[in-house]
C-alpha cells in the first residue's frame, strides 16, 4: 500500500510472577516424570496458591501496545506495524504489509467508507458482509493474483466479545470458499456506536490465539473521551 509508513515492533517480554513461574516449573517436572504409555494429559495440578492450569504452548515472546486515534491494542513482538489515515495495520513476520494474516484497526470505519461498510445494512452480521467487495479470493495461494473469484461464504460465528475497556463488540467469523475451491477465514470485531473496526483480512490459523489476544486488549477509552 503506497504511502504507508512501516516499522517493526519490538515489545518487552511479558513478566511472569515468581509464584506463577514456580507452579509452571512444577507442572513441567511432573509431566516429565509421569509420562505413562496411555498418553493422558494432566489438566490441573496444585500449585502454591491452589489449582493452576496446565502449561499452554508458547506464543509470541511478548506484547507491547500501539495506539491510533486514541484506540490502543496489544501488538506481538516482531510484527510489522503500518499506519495511515486512521488505520493501524499489524502484519506477521514474512508476510506483505496489510495482506495475509494481518490485523487492521480502523477508527471511523463506516463513516469514512464510500459504502458505509460494515455498518450499512448490518453487514457485520450478514453472510456476505465479510468485505465491502466480495469478488476476490484472499487465500494464501491466490491473494496476490487478484483474479480468482468467490464461490460463497458462511457466517460461522456471530456473537459478542468484551474488550479491555469493557465495551462489547459484534464478533463475526466467515469461512469463504473461492472459485478454485481454496478457502480462507475472515474475522471481524465491530463497535457500531463507536464506529471502530478490528479486522483480520485473511486469517493465518497459526496465529488464532494472537488474534484473540489483540482483540481482547482493545481499549477505546481515550478515543471516546
PAZAPA-4460 file (N, C-alpha, C; in steps of 0.05 Angstrom, whole numbers, plus 32768, in hexadecimal, padded with zeros to 4 digits):
% residues 225
    n_x    n_y    n_z   ca_x   ca_y   ca_z    c_x    c_y    c_z   seq   type   mol
   8011   7FE8   8000   8000   8000   8000   8012   8019   8000     1      X     A
   8010   802A   7FEB   8021   8041   7FE9   801B   8055   7FFF     2      X     A
   8031   8062   8009   802E   8077   801C   802B   806D   8039     3      X     A
   802B   8054   803D   8029   8049   8059   8044   8048   8065     4      X     A
   8047   8053   807D   8060   8053   808B   8062   803A   809C     5      X     A
   8077   802A   8099   8079   8011   80A8   8090   8011   80BC     6      X     A
   808E   8001   80D0   80A3   7FFD   80E3   809F   7FE2   80F0     7      X     A
   80B5   7FD5   80F7   80B4   7FBB   8104   80B2   7FC0   8122     8      X     A
   809E   7FB3   812F   809A   7FB8   814B   80AA   7FA5   815C     9      X     A
   80B6   7FB0   8171   80C5   7FA0   8184   80B9   7FA5   819F    10      X     A
   80AC   7F92   81AB   809F   7F95   81C5   80B0   7F89   81DB    11      X     A
   80AC   7F94   81F3   80B9   7F87   820A   80AB   7F6D   8210    12      X     A
   80BA   7F59   821A   80AF   7F3F   8221   809A   7F42   8237    13      X     A
   8087   7F30   8237   8072   7F2F   824B   807E   7F26   8265    14      X     A
   8079   7F35   827A   8084   7F2D   8294   8073   7F17   82A1    15      X     A
   8080   7F05   82AE   8073   7EEF   82BC   807B   7EF0   82D9    16      X     A
   8067   7EEF   82EB   806C   7EF0   8308   807B   7ED7   8311    17      X     A
   8089   7EDA   8327   8099   7EC4   8331   8088   7EAC   8338    18      X     A
   8071   7EB0   8344   805F   7E9A   834C   8055   7E8B   8333    19      X     A
   804E   7E9B   831E   8044   7E8E   8306   805A   7E7E   82F8    20      X     A
   8072   7E89   82F8   8088   7E7B   82EC   808F   7E61   82FA    21      X     A
   808E   7E62   8315   8093   7E4A   8325   807E   7E35   8320    22      X     A
   8065   7E3D   831E   8050   7E2A   8319   8053   7E1D   82FE    23      X     A
   805A   7E2E   82EA   805D   7E24   82CF   8074   7E10   82CE    24      X     A
   808A   7E16   82DC   80A1   7E04   82DC   809A   7DEA   82E8    25      X     A
   808A   7DEB   82FE   8082   7DD2   830B   8071   7DC1   82F9    26      X     A
   8060   7DCE   82E9   804F   7DBF   82D6   8061   7DB1   82C1    27      X     A
   8075   7DC0   82B6   8086   7DB5   82A2   8095   7D9D   82AC    28      X     A
   809F   7D9F   82C5   80AE   7D89   82D1   809C   7D71   82D5    29      X     A
   8083   7D76   82DF   8071   7D60   82E3   806A   7D52   82C9    30      X     A
   8066   7D62   82B4   805F   7D56   829A   8076   7D45   828F    31      X     A
   808F   7D4E   8294   80A6   7D3E   828A   80A8   7D24   8299    32      X     A
   80A1   7D24   82B3   80A4   7D0C   82C4   808D   7CF8   82C2    33      X     A
   8076   7D01   82B7   805E   7CF0   82B7   8056   7CE8   829B    34      X     A
   8068   7CE7   8288   8061   7CE1   826C   805A   7CC4   8269    35      X     A
   8042   7CBC   8270   8039   7CA1   826D   8032   7C9A   8250    36      X     A
   802D   7C81   824B   8028   7C78   822F   800D   7C80   8226    37      X     A
   7FFA   7C88   8238   7FDF   7C8F   822F   7FDE   7CAA   8223    38      X     A
   7FF3   7CBB   8225   7FF4   7CD5   8219   7FE1   7CE9   8226    39      X     A
   7FD6   7CE4   823E   7FC4   7CF6   824A   7FD1   7D10   8252    40      X     A
   7FC3   7D26   824F   7FCE   7D40   8255   7FC2   7D4A   8270    41      X     A
   7FD3   7D57   8280   7FCA   7D62   829A   7FBF   7D7E   8295    42      X     A
   7FA6   7D82   8299   7F99   7D9B   8294   7F9E   7DAF   82AB    43      X     A
   7F9D   7DA6   82C4   7FA0   7DB8   82DB   7FB3   7DAB   82EF    44      X     A
   7FC2   7DBC   82FC   7FD3   7DB2   8311   7FD5   7DC7   8327    45      X     A
   7FD9   7DBF   8340   7FD9   7DD2   8356   7FF3   7DE0   8358    46      X     A
   7FF2   7DFB   8358   800A   7E0C   835B   800A   7E19   8376    47      X     A
   801A   7E2E   8378   801E   7E3B   8392   8004   7E49   839B    48      X     A
   7FF4   7E52   8388   7FDC   7E61   8390   7FC2   7E52   8387    49      X     A
   7FC3   7E38   8385   7FAB   7E29   837D   7FAF   7E1C   8362    50      X     A
   7F98   7E17   8354   7F99   7E0A   833B   7FA1   7E1D   8325    51      X     A
   7FB3   7E14   8314   7FBD   7E24   82FE   7FB9   7E15   82E4    52      X     A
   7FB5   7E23   82CD   7FB1   7E15   82B4   7FCA   7E08   82AA    53      X     A
   7FC7   7DF4   8299   7FDF   7DE8   828C   7FED   7DFD   827B    54      X     A
   8007   7DF8   8276   8017   7E0B   8267   800E   7E0B   824A    55      X     A
   8008   7E23   823F   8000   7E26   8223   8018   7E27   8211    56      X     A
   8015   7E20   81F7   802B   7E24   81E5   8033   7E41   81E3    57      X     A
   804D   7E47   81E0   8055   7E63   81E0   804B   7E72   81C8    58      X     A
   8044   7E8C   81CC   803C   7E9E   81B7   8053   7EB0   81B0    59      X     A
   804E   7EC8   81A6   8063   7EDC   81A1   8072   7EE2   81BA    60      X     A
   808B   7EEA   81B8   809C   7EF0   81CF   8090   7F05   81E1    61      X     A
   8081   7F17   81D6   8075   7F2C   81E6   8062   7F3D   81D6    62      X     A
   8054   7F4E   81E4   8042   7F62   81D7   8049   7F7E   81E1    63      X     A
   8047   7F91   81D0   8048   7FAD   81D7   802E   7FB9   81CE    64      X     A
   802C   7FD4   81CE   8013   7FE1   81C6   8018   7FF5   81B1    65      X     A
   8004   7FF8   819F   8004   800D   818B   7FE9   801B   818C    66      X     A
   7FE9   8035   8184   7FD1   8045   8186   7FCC   8054   816C    67      X     A
   7FB3   8055   8164   7FAB   8065   814D   7F92   8074   8155    68      X     A
   7F92   808E   8153   7F7B   809F   815A   7F70   8099   8175    69      X     A
   7F81   8093   8188   7F79   808D   81A4   7F70   8071   81A9    70      X     A
   7F71   805F   8195   7F6A   8043   8198   7F84   8033   819B    71      X     A
   7F85   8023   81B0   7F9E   8014   81B6   7F99   7FF6   81B4    72      X     A
   7FAC   7FE8   81A8   7FAB   7FCB   81A6   7FC7   7FC0   81AD    73      X     A
   7FC7   7FA7   81B6   7FE0   7F98   81B9   7FEB   7F91   819E    74      X     A
   8005   7F92   819C   8013   7F8B   8183   8029   7F76   8189    75      X     A
   8029   7F60   817A   803D   7F4B   817F   8059   7F54   8177    76      X     A
   806C   7F4C   8185   8088   7F52   817E   808F   7F46   8163    77      X     A
   809D   7F56   8153   80A6   7F4C   8139   8093   7F51   8122    78      X     A
   807A   7F5A   8129   8067   7F60   8113   806C   7F7C   8109    79      X     A
   8067   7F80   80EF   806B   7F9A   80E2   8053   7FAC   80E6    80      X     A
   8058   7FC5   80EC   8042   7FD8   80F2   8042   7FEE   80DC    81      X     A
   802B   7FF2   80D0   8028   8008   80BD   8010   8019   80C6    82      X     A
   8011   8033   80C1   7FFA   8044   80C8   7FF7   8059   80B3    83      X     A
   7FDD   805E   80AC   7FD7   8073   8099   7FB9   807A   809B    84      X     A
   7FB3   8093   809D   7F98   809E   809B   7F84   8090   80AD    85      X     A
   7F8C   808C   80C7   7F7A   8080   80DA   7F78   8062   80DA    86      X     A
   7F8A   8055   80CB   7F8B   8038   80CB   7FA6   802E   80D3    87      X     A
   7FA6   801C   80E7   7FBF   800F   80F0   7FBE   7FF3   80E6    88      X     A
   7FD4   7FEB   80D9   7FD5   7FD0   80CE   7FED   7FC1   80DA    89      X     A
   7FE8   7FA9   80E4   7FFD   7F99   80F1   8000   7F7F   80E2    90      X     A
   8018   7F7A   80D7   801B   7F63   80C5   8030   7F50   80D1    91      X     A
   802A   7F35   80CE   803C   7F21   80D9   8057   7F20   80CA    92      X     A
   806B   7F16   80D6   8085   7F14   80C9   8084   7F04   80AF    93      X     A
   8091   7F0E   809A   8093   7F00   8081   807C   7F04   806E    94      X     A
   8068   7F14   8076   8051   7F19   8065   8051   7F36   805B    95      X     A
   8044   7F3B   8045   8042   7F56   803A   8032   7F68   804C    96      X     A
   8037   7F81   804C   8029   7F94   805D   800B   7F94   8057    97      X     A
   7FFB   7F92   806C   7FDE   7F94   806B   7FD2   7F7F   8058    98      X     A
   7FDE   7F68   8057   7FD3   7F53   8046   7FCE   7F3A   8057    99      X     A
   7FD6   7F23   804D   7FCF   7F09   805A   7FD9   7F09   8077   100      X     A
   7FC7   7F02   808A   7FCD   7F00   80A6   7FCD   7F1A   80B5   101      X     A
   7FC9   7F30   80A8   7FCB   7F4A   80B5   7FB1   7F52   80C5   102      X     A
   7FB5   7F63   80D8   7F9F   7F6E   80E8   7F9E   7F8C   80E2   103      X     A
   7F86   7F96   80DC   7F82   7FB2   80D6   7F70   7FBE   80EB   104      X     A
   7F78   7FD5   80F6   7F68   7FE4   8109   7F61   7FFF   80FD   105      X     A
   7F47   8004   80F9   7F3E   801D   80EC   7F2A   802C   80FD   106      X     A
   7F30   8046   8101   7F1E   8058   810F   7F0B   8065   80FA   107      X     A
   7EF2   806A   8102   7EDF   8076   80F0   7EDC   8066   80D6   108      X     A
   7EDB   804C   80DA   7EDC   8039   80C3   7EC6   803E   80AF   109      X     A
   7EAC   803C   80B7   7E96   8040   80A5   7E93   805D   809C   110      X     A
   7E99   806F   80AE   7E96   808B   80A7   7EA8   8093   8090   111      X     A
   7EBF   8088   808E   7ED2   808F   8079   7ED2   807B   8061   112      X     A
   7EBF   8068   8062   7EBD   8055   804C   7EA8   805D   8038   113      X     A
   7EAE   805C   801E   7E9A   8065   800A   7E80   8056   800B   114      X     A
   7E80   803C   8013   7E67   802D   8015   7E5E   802A   8032   115      X     A
   7E6A   8039   8044   7E64   8037   8061   7E67   801B   806C   116      X     A
   7E78   800B   8060   7E7E   7FF1   806A   7E90   7FF3   8082   117      X     A
   7E8C   7FE2   8097   7E7A   7FCB   8099   7E60   7FD1   80A8   118      X     A
   7E59   7FEB   80AA   7E41   7FF3   80BA   7E28   7FF1   80A9   119      X     A
   7E28   7FFA   8091   7E10   7FFC   8081   7E03   7FE1   807D   120      X     A
   7DE9   7FDF   8084   7DDA   7FC6   8082   7DE4   7FB1   8095   121      X     A
   7DF2   7FB9   80AA   7DFD   7FA5   80BD   7E0E   7F90   80AF   122      X     A
   7E1E   7F99   809D   7E2F   7F87   808D   7E40   7F76   809F   123      X     A
   7E48   7F81   80B6   7E5A   7F72   80C8   7E4E   7F58   80D3   124      X     A
   7E34   7F54   80CF   7E27   7F3B   80D8   7E19   7F2D   80C2   125      X     A
   7E21   7F31   80A9   7E14   7F25   8092   7E27   7F11   8085   126      X     A
   7E1C   7EFE   8076   7E2C   7EE9   8069   7E40   7EF6   8055   127      X     A
   7E38   7F0B   8047   7E49   7F18   8033   7E55   7F31   803E   128      X     A
   7E57   7F35   8058   7E61   7F4D   8064   7E7E   7F4D   806A   129      X     A
   7E8D   7F39   8061   7EA9   7F36   8068   7EBC   7F4A   805B   130      X     A
   7EB2   7F58   8047   7EC2   7F6D   803A   7EAF   7F80   802B   131      X     A
   7EB9   7F98   8024   7EA9   7FAA   8014   7EA7   7FA0   7FF7   132      X     A
   7EBC   7F92   7FEE   7EBC   7F86   7FD3   7EC3   7F69   7FD7   133      X     A
   7EAF   7F58   7FD1   7EB2   7F3B   7FD6   7EB8   7F2C   7FBC   134      X     A
   7EC6   7F38   7FAA   7ECB   7F2C   7F90   7EE6   7F1E   7F8E   135      X     A
   7EF8   7F22   7FA1   7F13   7F18   7F9E   7F1B   7F05   7FB4   136      X     A
   7F28   7EEF   7FAC   7F32   7EDB   7FBF   7F4A   7EE6   7FCE   137      X     A
   7F4C   7EE0   7FE8   7F62   7EE9   7FF9   7F72   7ED2   8005   138      X     A
   7F70   7EBA   7FFA   7F7F   7EA4   8005   7F9D   7EA9   8001   139      X     A
   7FAD   7E9B   8011   7FCA   7EA0   8010   7FD6   7E9D   7FF4   140      X     A
   7FCC   7E89   7FE5   7FD7   7E83   7FCB   7FCD   7E95   7FB4   141      X     A
   7FB7   7EA3   7FB9   7FAA   7EB2   7FA3   7FA8   7ED0   7FA8   142      X     A
   7FAD   7EDA   7FC0   7FA7   7EF6   7FC7   7FB7   7F09   7FB5   143      X     A
   7FD0   7F02   7FAF   7FE1   7F13   7FA0   7FD8   7F16   7F83   144      X     A
   7FCC   7F01   7F78   7FC4   7F02   7F5C   7FAC   7F14   7F57   145      X     A
   7F99   7F14   7F6A   7F82   7F26   7F69   7F6E   7F1F   7F53   146      X     A
   7F70   7F08   7F46   7F5E   7F02   7F30   7F4D   7EE9   7F35   147      X     A
   7F4C   7EDF   7F4E   7F3C   7EC8   7F54   7F23   7ED1   7F62   148      X     A
   7F0C   7EC8   7F59   7EF2   7ED1   7F64   7EEB   7EC1   7F7D   149      X     A
   7ED2   7EC6   7F86   7EC7   7EBA   7F9F   7EAF   7EA9   7F98   150      X     A
   7EAF   7E91   7FA4   7E98   7E7F   7FA1   7E82   7E84   7FB6   151      X     A
   7E8A   7E8A   7FCE   7E76   7E8F   7FE3   7E83   7E93   7FFE   152      X     A
   7E73   7E9C   8012   7E7E   7EA1   802D   7E6A   7E98   8042   153      X     A
   7E74   7E8F   8058   7E63   7E86   806F   7E6B   7E96   8088   154      X     A
   7E57   7EA3   8094   7E5C   7EB1   80AD   7E5C   7E9C   80C3   155      X     A
   7E74   7E93   80CC   7E77   7E7D   80DF   7E74   7E86   80FC   156      X     A
   7E7C   7E9F   8102   7E7A   7EA9   811D   7E6D   7EC5   811C   157      X     A
   7E59   7EC9   812D   7E4C   7EE3   8130   7E45   7EE6   814D   158      X     A
   7E56   7EF3   815C   7E52   7EF6   8179   7E5E   7F11   8182   159      X     A
   7E65   7F13   819C   7E70   7F2B   81A7   7E8A   7F26   81B5   160      X     A
   7E9C   7F39   81B5   7EB6   7F38   81C3   7EB8   7F50   81D5   161      X     A
   7EC0   7F4B   81EE   7EC5   7F61   8200   7EE3   7F69   81FF   162      X     A
   7EE8   7F82   81FE   7F03   7F8D   81FA   7F0D   7F98   8215   163      X     A
   7F26   7FA2   8214   7F33   7FAB   822C   7F25   7FC3   8239   164      X     A
   7F17   7FD2   8229   7F08   7FEA   8233   7EEB   7FE2   823B   165      X     A
   7EE5   7FC8   823C   7ECB   7FBC   8243   7EB5   7FC0   822E   166      X     A
   7EBB   7FCD   8218   7EA8   7FCE   8202   7EA6   7FB3   81F5   167      X     A
   7E8F   7FAD   81EA   7E8B   7F94   81DB   7E87   7F9A   81BE   168      X     A
   7E96   7F8C   81AD   7E94   7F8F   8191   7E84   7F78   8184   169      X     A
   7E7A   7F7D   816C   7E6F   7F67   815C   7E87   7F58   8150   170      X     A
   7E88   7F3E   8156   7E9E   7F2E   814D   7E94   7F1A   8138   171      X     A
   7E9F   7F1B   8120   7E97   7F0A   810A   7EAE   7EFC   80FD   172      X     A
   7EAA   7EE3   80F5   7EBE   7ED3   80E8   7EB1   7EC6   80CF   173      X     A
   7EBD   7ECA   80B8   7EB3   7EBE   80A0   7EC7   7EAA   8094   174      X     A
   7EBC   7E94   808A   7ECB   7E81   807A   7EC4   7E87   805D   175      X     A
   7ED7   7E8E   804D   7ED2   7E96   8031   7EDF   7E82   801E   176      X     A
   7ECF   7E79   800A   7ED9   7E66   7FF6   7EDD   7E74   7FDB   177      X     A
   7EF4   7E70   7FD0   7EFB   7E7D   7FB7   7EF1   7E6C   7F9F   178      X     A
   7EF2   7E78   7F87   7EE9   7E6A   7F6F   7EFA   7E51   7F69   179      X     A
   7F13   7E51   7F72   7F24   7E3A   7F6D   7F24   7E27   7F85   180      X     A
   7F11   7E2B   7F98   7F0E   7E1A   7FB0   7F22   7E1F   7FC6   181      X     A
   7F34   7E33   7FC2   7F44   7E3C   7FD9   7F31   7E48   7FED   182      X     A
   7F39   7E49   8006   7F29   7E55   801B   7F3A   7E68   802C   183      X     A
   7F2D   7E7B   8039   7F3B   7E8D   804C   7F26   7E96   8060   184      X     A
   7F31   7EA1   8076   7F20   7EA9   808D   7F23   7EC7   8091   185      X     A
   7F0D   7ED5   8096   7F0D   7EF1   809C   7F02   7EF5   80B8   186      X     A
   7F0F   7F06   80C8   7F06   7F0C   80E3   7F00   7F29   80E6   187      X     A
   7EEC   7F30   80F5   7EE5   7F4C   80F9   7EDA   7F51   8116   188      X     A
   7EE3   7F67   8122   7ED8   7F71   813A   7ED0   7F8E   8134   189      X     A
   7EB6   7F94   8138   7EAC   7FAE   8130   7E9B   7FBA   8146   190      X     A
   7EA1   7FD4   814C   7E92   7FE3   8160   7E81   7FF8   8150   191      X     A
   7E67   7FF2   814B   7E57   8003   8139   7E55   8020   8143   192      X     A
   7E50   8023   815D   7E4D   803E   8168   7E67   804E   8167   193      X     A
   7E7D   8042   816F   7E97   804F   816E   7EA2   8050   8151   194      X     A
   7E98   803F   8140   7EA1   803C   8125   7EBE   8035   8123   195      X     A
   7EC6   8020   8133   7EE1   8016   8133   7EE1   7FFA   8129   196      X     A
   7EF3   7FF4   8116   7EF5   7FDA   8109   7F10   7FCE   810E   197      X     A
   7F10   7FB5   8119   7F28   7FA5   811A   7F24   7F8D   8107   198      X     A
   7F36   7F8A   80F4   7F30   7F79   80DD   7F48   7F68   80D5   199      X     A
   7F44   7F4E   80D3   7F58   7F3C   80C9   7F50   7F35   80AC   200      X     A
   7F5F   7F40   809A   7F59   7F40   807D   7F58   7F23   8072   201      X     A
   7F6B   7F13   807A   7F6C   7EF6   8073   7F7D   7EE9   8088   202      X     A
   7F6F   7EDA   809A   7F7C   7ED0   80B2   7F90   7EB9   80AC   203      X     A
   7FA7   7EBA   80BA   7FBB   7EA5   80BA   7FB5   7E95   80D4   204      X     A
   7FAE   7E7B   80D0   7FA4   7E6B   80E7   7FB9   7E68   80FD   205      X     A
   7FD3   7E6A   80F7   7FE7   7E67   810C   7FE7   7E7E   811F   206      X     A
   7FD9   7E95   8118   7FD8   7EAC   8129   7FBC   7EB0   8135   207      X     A
   7FAD   7E9A   8136   7F91   7E9C   8140   7F90   7EA9   815C   208      X     A
   7FA1   7E9F   816E   7FA1   7EA9   818A   7FAB   7EC6   818B   209      X     A
   7FBD   7ECD   8178   7FC8   7EE9   8177   7FB1   7EFC   8170   210      X     A
   7FA1   7EF5   815D   7F8B   7F06   8155   7F78   7F0B   816D   211      X     A
   7F72   7EF5   817C   7F61   7EF8   8193   7F6D   7F0A   81A8   212      X     A
   7F87   7F08   81AC   7F95   7F19   81BF   7F94   7F37   81B7   213      X     A
   7F99   7F3C   819E   7F98   7F57   8193   7F7C   7F63   8197   214      X     A
   7F68   7F53   8190   7F4C   7F5C   8193   7F45   7F62   81B0   215      X     A
   7F4C   7F4F   81C2   7F45   7F53   81DE   7F53   7F6B   81EA   216      X     A
   7F6A   7F73   81DF   7F79   7F89   81EA   7F6F   7FA5   81E1   217      X     A
   7F5D   7FA6   81CE   7F55   7FBF   81C2   7F48   7FD2   81D7   218      X     A
   7F52   7FEA   81D8   7F49   7FFE   81EC   7F43   8018   81DD   219      X     A
   7F29   8020   81DD   7F21   8038   81CF   7F1B   804F   81E2   220      X     A
   7F25   804D   81FB   7F1F   8062   820F   7F27   807E   8206   221      X     A
   7F3F   8081   81FD   7F49   809B   81F4   7F3C   80A4   81DA   222      X     A
   7F34   8091   81C9   7F26   8097   81B1   7F0B   80A3   81B7   223      X     A
   7EFE   8099   81CB   7EE3   80A2   81D2   7EE3   80BB   81E4   224      X     A
   7EF9   80C1   81F1   7EF9   80D7   8205   7EFB   80F2   81F8   225      X     A
***
